[in-house]
């Protein structure tokens, strides 16, 4: 559902493509809910792909935030598929700036949190302002390392974009406004279901988790 690709320390031999390609296999876990029967527990071959790029720019004042809804509901930026046979693999990167982002799915539910009570992201509380946050250098615009997987009727995924005061981990004085540019590559994947994949195909497949598996 959400995947972060850290910077590799070294490369040995040929590397695999970052994004899914034609002929690749994907397996949705059984934890996907019954409300999404078109993917729950199913195995697919990717029949074809098409990459679509988009920038989402926002100018925000210092010490303020904006919630960006990736879904197709009213007010969202419509980055969810409308076809049950389509998987959107979304690569997300950021142009430089004094801002950070945090993920929620569904709205109000934190993707990143710790087990101690109350240890959840909160941009209004200094002790938890940076908890679970991604900065532009974590996923640069030209080297997108955050991957998200969207299917039709998935609950809304919310990205909270917060502009720091300039007094955080890196001091940047006299910040009044910041231009936050979210670079998006939507890798549209057309899915063909395979009822009886071989053990080799299963071993080669990419497992796509439901968001509840990312927190416990």
KEFI-287052 format. One record per residue (C-alpha): residue in one letter; chain; x, y, z. Coordinates in Angstrom, 1 decimal, padded with zeros to 4 digits, always signed. Layout:
BEGIN
<site panu="A" vexza="A" east="X" north="Y" up="Z"/>
...
This chain:
BEGIN
<site panu="X" vexza="A" east="+000.0" north="+000.0" up="+000.0"/>
<site panu="X" vexza="A" east="+002.8" north="+002.4" up="+001.0"/>
<site panu="X" vexza="A" east="+006.5" north="+001.5" up="+000.4"/>
<site panu="X" vexza="A" east="+009.7" north="+003.5" up="+001.0"/>
<site panu="X" vexza="A" east="+012.8" north="+002.6" up="-001.0"/>
<site panu="X" vexza="A" east="+015.9" north="+003.8" up="+000.9"/>
<site panu="X" vexza="A" east="+019.0" north="+004.9" up="-001.0"/>
<site panu="X" vexza="A" east="+021.0" north="+001.8" up="-001.8"/>
<site panu="X" vexza="A" east="+024.5" north="+001.7" up="-000.2"/>
<site panu="X" vexza="A" east="+026.0" north="-000.1" up="-003.2"/>
<site panu="X" vexza="A" east="+024.9" north="-001.6" up="-006.5"/>
<site panu="X" vexza="A" east="+026.2" north="-005.0" up="-007.6"/>
<site panu="X" vexza="A" east="+025.3" north="-006.1" up="-011.1"/>
<site panu="X" vexza="A" east="+022.0" north="-005.3" up="-012.9"/>
<site panu="X" vexza="A" east="+019.2" north="-003.6" up="-010.9"/>
<site panu="X" vexza="A" east="+015.5" north="-004.2" up="-011.3"/>
<site panu="X" vexza="A" east="+013.2" north="-001.4" up="-012.5"/>
<site panu="X" vexza="A" east="+011.8" north="+000.7" up="-009.7"/>
<site panu="X" vexza="A" east="+008.3" north="+000.6" up="-011.1"/>
<site panu="X" vexza="A" east="+006.2" north="-002.4" up="-012.2"/>
<site panu="X" vexza="A" east="+006.5" north="-003.4" up="-015.8"/>
<site panu="X" vexza="A" east="+004.6" north="-005.5" up="-018.3"/>
<site panu="X" vexza="A" east="+004.8" north="-009.2" up="-017.5"/>
<site panu="X" vexza="A" east="+005.5" north="-008.6" up="-013.8"/>
<site panu="X" vexza="A" east="+003.3" north="-010.4" up="-011.2"/>
<site panu="X" vexza="A" east="+001.5" north="-008.9" up="-008.2"/>
<site panu="X" vexza="A" east="-000.2" north="-010.6" up="-005.3"/>
<site panu="X" vexza="A" east="-002.7" north="-008.9" up="-003.0"/>
<site panu="X" vexza="A" east="-002.7" north="-010.3" up="+000.5"/>
<site panu="X" vexza="A" east="-005.8" north="-011.8" up="+002.2"/>
<site panu="X" vexza="A" east="-005.9" north="-008.9" up="+004.6"/>
<site panu="X" vexza="A" east="-007.5" north="-006.7" up="+001.9"/>
<site panu="X" vexza="A" east="-011.1" north="-006.3" up="+003.0"/>
<site panu="X" vexza="A" east="-014.2" north="-008.0" up="+001.6"/>
<site panu="X" vexza="A" east="-015.4" north="-004.5" up="+000.4"/>
<site panu="X" vexza="A" east="-012.6" north="-004.7" up="-002.2"/>
<site panu="X" vexza="A" east="-013.3" north="-008.2" up="-003.7"/>
<site panu="X" vexza="A" east="-011.7" north="-007.4" up="-007.0"/>
<site panu="X" vexza="A" east="-008.2" north="-007.6" up="-005.4"/>
<site panu="X" vexza="A" east="-008.6" north="-009.3" up="-002.1"/>
<site panu="X" vexza="A" east="-006.2" north="-012.4" up="-002.0"/>
<site panu="X" vexza="A" east="-005.9" north="-012.4" up="-005.8"/>
<site panu="X" vexza="A" east="-002.9" north="-012.9" up="-008.1"/>
<site panu="X" vexza="A" east="-002.4" north="-010.9" up="-011.3"/>
<site panu="X" vexza="A" east="-000.1" north="-010.5" up="-014.3"/>
<site panu="X" vexza="A" east="+000.5" north="-007.0" up="-015.5"/>
<site panu="X" vexza="A" east="-000.7" north="-006.9" up="-019.1"/>
<site panu="X" vexza="A" east="+000.4" north="-003.4" up="-019.9"/>
<site panu="X" vexza="A" east="+001.5" north="-000.2" up="-018.3"/>
<site panu="X" vexza="A" east="+001.4" north="+003.5" up="-019.0"/>
<site panu="X" vexza="A" east="+003.2" north="+006.2" up="-017.0"/>
<site panu="X" vexza="A" east="+001.6" north="+009.6" up="-016.4"/>
<site panu="X" vexza="A" east="+003.5" north="+012.5" up="-014.7"/>
<site panu="X" vexza="A" east="+001.9" north="+015.3" up="-012.7"/>
<site panu="X" vexza="A" east="+003.1" north="+018.0" up="-010.3"/>
<site panu="X" vexza="A" east="+001.0" north="+019.2" up="-007.4"/>
<site panu="X" vexza="A" east="+002.3" north="+022.6" up="-006.3"/>
<site panu="X" vexza="A" east="+001.2" north="+024.4" up="-003.1"/>
<site panu="X" vexza="A" east="+002.3" north="+027.7" up="-001.5"/>
<site panu="X" vexza="A" east="+001.8" north="+027.5" up="+002.2"/>
<site panu="X" vexza="A" east="+002.6" north="+030.0" up="+005.1"/>
<site panu="X" vexza="A" east="+005.2" north="+029.1" up="+007.7"/>
<site panu="X" vexza="A" east="+004.0" north="+026.8" up="+010.5"/>
<site panu="X" vexza="A" east="+000.9" north="+025.8" up="+008.6"/>
<site panu="X" vexza="A" east="-000.2" north="+022.7" up="+006.7"/>
<site panu="X" vexza="A" east="-002.5" north="+021.4" up="+004.0"/>
<site panu="X" vexza="A" east="-004.1" north="+018.0" up="+003.7"/>
<site panu="X" vexza="A" east="-003.9" north="+016.6" up="+000.1"/>
<site panu="X" vexza="A" east="-006.5" north="+013.9" up="-000.6"/>
<site panu="X" vexza="A" east="-005.2" north="+011.5" up="-003.3"/>
<site panu="X" vexza="A" east="-008.6" north="+009.9" up="-003.8"/>
<site panu="X" vexza="A" east="-011.3" north="+010.7" up="-006.3"/>
<site panu="X" vexza="A" east="-013.8" north="+012.0" up="-003.8"/>
<site panu="X" vexza="A" east="-014.9" north="+015.7" up="-003.8"/>
<site panu="X" vexza="A" east="-011.9" north="+017.9" up="-003.0"/>
<site panu="X" vexza="A" east="-009.4" north="+015.1" up="-003.9"/>
<site panu="X" vexza="A" east="-006.7" north="+015.2" up="-006.6"/>
<site panu="X" vexza="A" east="-008.2" north="+012.1" up="-008.3"/>
<site panu="X" vexza="A" east="-005.2" north="+009.8" up="-008.3"/>
<site panu="X" vexza="A" east="-007.3" north="+006.6" up="-007.8"/>
<site panu="X" vexza="A" east="-008.4" north="+004.3" up="-010.6"/>
<site panu="X" vexza="A" east="-012.0" north="+003.9" up="-011.7"/>
<site panu="X" vexza="A" east="-011.5" north="+000.5" up="-013.3"/>
<site panu="X" vexza="A" east="-011.4" north="-002.6" up="-011.1"/>
<site panu="X" vexza="A" east="-008.8" north="-004.1" up="-013.5"/>
<site panu="X" vexza="A" east="-006.4" north="-001.2" up="-013.0"/>
<site panu="X" vexza="A" east="-003.7" north="-000.8" up="-010.3"/>
<site panu="X" vexza="A" east="-002.1" north="+002.6" up="-009.8"/>
<site panu="X" vexza="A" east="+001.5" north="+002.5" up="-008.7"/>
<site panu="X" vexza="A" east="+002.2" north="+006.0" up="-007.6"/>
<site panu="X" vexza="A" east="+005.8" north="+007.2" up="-007.2"/>
<site panu="X" vexza="A" east="+006.1" north="+010.3" up="-005.1"/>
<site panu="X" vexza="A" east="+009.0" north="+012.8" up="-004.8"/>
<site panu="X" vexza="A" east="+009.5" north="+016.3" up="-003.6"/>
<site panu="X" vexza="A" east="+011.3" north="+019.4" up="-004.9"/>
<site panu="X" vexza="A" east="+013.6" north="+021.0" up="-002.2"/>
<site panu="X" vexza="A" east="+012.1" north="+023.2" up="+000.4"/>
<site panu="X" vexza="A" east="+011.5" north="+023.6" up="+004.1"/>
<site panu="X" vexza="A" east="+008.6" north="+021.3" up="+004.5"/>
<site panu="X" vexza="A" east="+007.7" north="+017.7" up="+005.4"/>
<site panu="X" vexza="A" east="+004.9" north="+015.3" up="+004.8"/>
<site panu="X" vexza="A" east="+003.0" north="+012.6" up="+006.8"/>
<site panu="X" vexza="A" east="+000.5" north="+010.0" up="+005.7"/>
<site panu="X" vexza="A" east="-002.9" north="+009.2" up="+006.9"/>
<site panu="X" vexza="A" east="-005.3" north="+006.4" up="+005.7"/>
<site panu="X" vexza="A" east="-008.1" north="+006.8" up="+006.2"/>
<site panu="X" vexza="A" east="-008.4" north="+010.4" up="+007.3"/>
<site panu="X" vexza="A" east="-007.4" north="+010.7" up="+011.0"/>
<site panu="X" vexza="A" east="-005.5" north="+007.4" up="+011.1"/>
<site panu="X" vexza="A" east="-001.8" north="+007.7" up="+011.2"/>
<site panu="X" vexza="A" east="+000.4" north="+005.4" up="+009.1"/>
<site panu="X" vexza="A" east="+003.5" north="+006.1" up="+011.2"/>
<site panu="X" vexza="A" east="+003.1" north="+005.7" up="+014.9"/>
<site panu="X" vexza="A" east="+004.8" north="+004.1" up="+017.9"/>
<site panu="X" vexza="A" east="+003.3" north="+001.8" up="+020.5"/>
<site panu="X" vexza="A" east="+003.4" north="+004.1" up="+023.5"/>
<site panu="X" vexza="A" east="+000.0" north="+005.8" up="+024.0"/>
<site panu="X" vexza="A" east="-000.1" north="+009.2" up="+022.3"/>
<site panu="X" vexza="A" east="+003.0" north="+008.7" up="+020.2"/>
<site panu="X" vexza="A" east="+001.4" north="+009.7" up="+016.9"/>
<site panu="X" vexza="A" east="+002.3" north="+012.5" up="+014.5"/>
<site panu="X" vexza="A" east="+001.0" north="+016.0" up="+015.4"/>
<site panu="X" vexza="A" east="+002.4" north="+019.1" up="+013.7"/>
<site panu="X" vexza="A" east="+001.0" north="+021.3" up="+016.6"/>
<site panu="X" vexza="A" east="+003.1" north="+019.5" up="+019.2"/>
<site panu="X" vexza="A" east="+006.9" north="+020.1" up="+019.1"/>
<site panu="X" vexza="A" east="+007.7" north="+016.7" up="+020.6"/>
<site panu="X" vexza="A" east="+005.8" north="+014.9" up="+017.8"/>
<site panu="X" vexza="A" east="+006.0" north="+017.3" up="+014.9"/>
<site panu="X" vexza="A" east="+008.6" north="+015.3" up="+013.1"/>
<site panu="X" vexza="A" east="+007.4" north="+011.8" up="+014.1"/>
<site panu="X" vexza="A" east="+007.1" north="+009.7" up="+011.0"/>
<site panu="X" vexza="A" east="+007.7" north="+012.6" up="+008.7"/>
<site panu="X" vexza="A" east="+009.3" north="+012.5" up="+005.2"/>
<site panu="X" vexza="A" east="+011.5" north="+015.4" up="+004.1"/>
<site panu="X" vexza="A" east="+012.2" north="+016.3" up="+000.5"/>
<site panu="X" vexza="A" east="+015.7" north="+014.8" up="+000.7"/>
<site panu="X" vexza="A" east="+014.1" north="+011.4" up="+001.7"/>
<site panu="X" vexza="A" east="+012.4" north="+011.2" up="-001.7"/>
<site panu="X" vexza="A" east="+013.9" north="+013.7" up="-004.2"/>
<site panu="X" vexza="A" east="+011.9" north="+014.8" up="-007.2"/>
<site panu="X" vexza="A" east="+014.4" north="+013.2" up="-009.6"/>
<site panu="X" vexza="A" east="+014.7" north="+010.0" up="-007.6"/>
<site panu="X" vexza="A" east="+011.3" north="+009.2" up="-006.2"/>
<site panu="X" vexza="A" east="+011.5" north="+006.6" up="-003.4"/>
<site panu="X" vexza="A" east="+008.0" north="+006.6" up="-002.0"/>
<site panu="X" vexza="A" east="+005.6" north="+004.2" up="-003.7"/>
<site panu="X" vexza="A" east="+001.9" north="+004.0" up="-003.1"/>
<site panu="X" vexza="A" east="-000.6" north="+001.4" up="-004.5"/>
<site panu="X" vexza="A" east="-004.2" north="+002.5" up="-005.2"/>
<site panu="X" vexza="A" east="-007.1" north="+000.4" up="-006.4"/>
<site panu="X" vexza="A" east="-010.7" north="+001.4" up="-007.1"/>
<site panu="X" vexza="A" east="-012.8" north="+002.2" up="-004.0"/>
<site panu="X" vexza="A" east="-009.8" north="+002.2" up="-001.6"/>
<site panu="X" vexza="A" east="-010.3" north="+004.5" up="+001.4"/>
<site panu="X" vexza="A" east="-008.9" north="+008.0" up="+000.9"/>
<site panu="X" vexza="A" east="-005.1" north="+008.4" up="+001.4"/>
<site panu="X" vexza="A" east="-004.3" north="+011.8" up="+002.9"/>
<site panu="X" vexza="A" east="-000.9" north="+013.5" up="+002.7"/>
<site panu="X" vexza="A" east="-000.3" north="+016.3" up="+005.2"/>
<site panu="X" vexza="A" east="+002.1" north="+018.8" up="+003.9"/>
<site panu="X" vexza="A" east="+003.6" north="+021.0" up="+006.7"/>
<site panu="X" vexza="A" east="+005.8" north="+024.0" up="+006.3"/>
<site panu="X" vexza="A" east="+008.2" north="+024.3" up="+009.2"/>
<site panu="X" vexza="A" east="+009.0" north="+027.5" up="+011.0"/>
<site panu="X" vexza="A" east="+012.6" north="+027.4" up="+010.0"/>
<site panu="X" vexza="A" east="+013.6" north="+026.6" up="+013.6"/>
<site panu="X" vexza="A" east="+013.5" north="+022.8" up="+013.3"/>
<site panu="X" vexza="A" east="+016.3" north="+020.3" up="+012.7"/>
<site panu="X" vexza="A" east="+017.7" north="+022.6" up="+010.0"/>
<site panu="X" vexza="A" east="+017.5" north="+026.3" up="+010.8"/>
<site panu="X" vexza="A" east="+016.2" north="+028.3" up="+007.9"/>
<site panu="X" vexza="A" east="+015.5" north="+031.9" up="+009.1"/>
<site panu="X" vexza="A" east="+012.9" north="+034.4" up="+007.8"/>
<site panu="X" vexza="A" east="+010.5" north="+031.8" up="+006.3"/>
<site panu="X" vexza="A" east="+007.2" north="+033.4" up="+005.5"/>
<site panu="X" vexza="A" east="+005.9" north="+031.2" up="+002.7"/>
<site panu="X" vexza="A" east="+007.2" north="+028.0" up="+001.1"/>
<site panu="X" vexza="A" east="+006.4" north="+026.5" up="-002.3"/>
<site panu="X" vexza="A" east="+005.9" north="+022.8" up="-001.9"/>
<site panu="X" vexza="A" east="+006.0" north="+020.8" up="-005.1"/>
<site panu="X" vexza="A" east="+004.9" north="+017.2" up="-005.0"/>
<site panu="X" vexza="A" east="+006.1" north="+015.3" up="-008.1"/>
<site panu="X" vexza="A" east="+003.9" north="+012.3" up="-009.0"/>
<site panu="X" vexza="A" east="+004.4" north="+009.5" up="-011.5"/>
<site panu="X" vexza="A" east="+001.3" north="+007.4" up="-011.9"/>
<site panu="X" vexza="A" east="+002.2" north="+004.0" up="-013.3"/>
<site panu="X" vexza="A" east="-001.1" north="+002.7" up="-014.6"/>
<site panu="X" vexza="A" east="-001.0" north="-001.1" up="-014.6"/>
<site panu="X" vexza="A" east="-003.7" north="-003.2" up="-016.3"/>
<site panu="X" vexza="A" east="-004.3" north="-006.4" up="-014.4"/>
<site panu="X" vexza="A" east="-005.0" north="-009.9" up="-015.8"/>
<site panu="X" vexza="A" east="-006.1" north="-012.3" up="-013.0"/>
<site panu="X" vexza="A" east="-004.3" north="-015.7" up="-012.8"/>
<site panu="X" vexza="A" east="-006.3" north="-018.3" up="-011.0"/>
<site panu="X" vexza="A" east="-003.6" north="-020.9" up="-010.6"/>
<site panu="X" vexza="A" east="-000.1" north="-019.2" up="-010.5"/>
<site panu="X" vexza="A" east="+002.9" north="-021.5" up="-010.3"/>
<site panu="X" vexza="A" east="+005.2" north="-021.6" up="-007.3"/>
<site panu="X" vexza="A" east="+007.8" north="-019.8" up="-009.4"/>
<site panu="X" vexza="A" east="+005.4" north="-017.1" up="-010.4"/>
<site panu="X" vexza="A" east="+004.4" north="-016.7" up="-006.7"/>
<site panu="X" vexza="A" east="+008.0" north="-016.4" up="-005.7"/>
<site panu="X" vexza="A" east="+008.6" north="-013.7" up="-008.3"/>
<site panu="X" vexza="A" east="+005.5" north="-011.7" up="-007.5"/>
<site panu="X" vexza="A" east="+005.4" north="-008.3" up="-005.7"/>
<site panu="X" vexza="A" east="+003.2" north="-008.6" up="-002.6"/>
<site panu="X" vexza="A" east="+000.9" north="-005.7" up="-002.0"/>
<site panu="X" vexza="A" east="-000.1" north="-005.2" up="+001.6"/>
<site panu="X" vexza="A" east="-003.3" north="-003.6" up="+002.9"/>
<site panu="X" vexza="A" east="-002.6" north="-000.5" up="+005.0"/>
<site panu="X" vexza="A" east="-003.7" north="-002.2" up="+008.2"/>
<site panu="X" vexza="A" east="-000.7" north="-004.4" up="+007.9"/>
<site panu="X" vexza="A" east="+001.6" north="-001.4" up="+008.1"/>
<site panu="X" vexza="A" east="+000.7" north="-000.6" up="+011.7"/>
<site panu="X" vexza="A" east="+000.2" north="-002.8" up="+014.8"/>
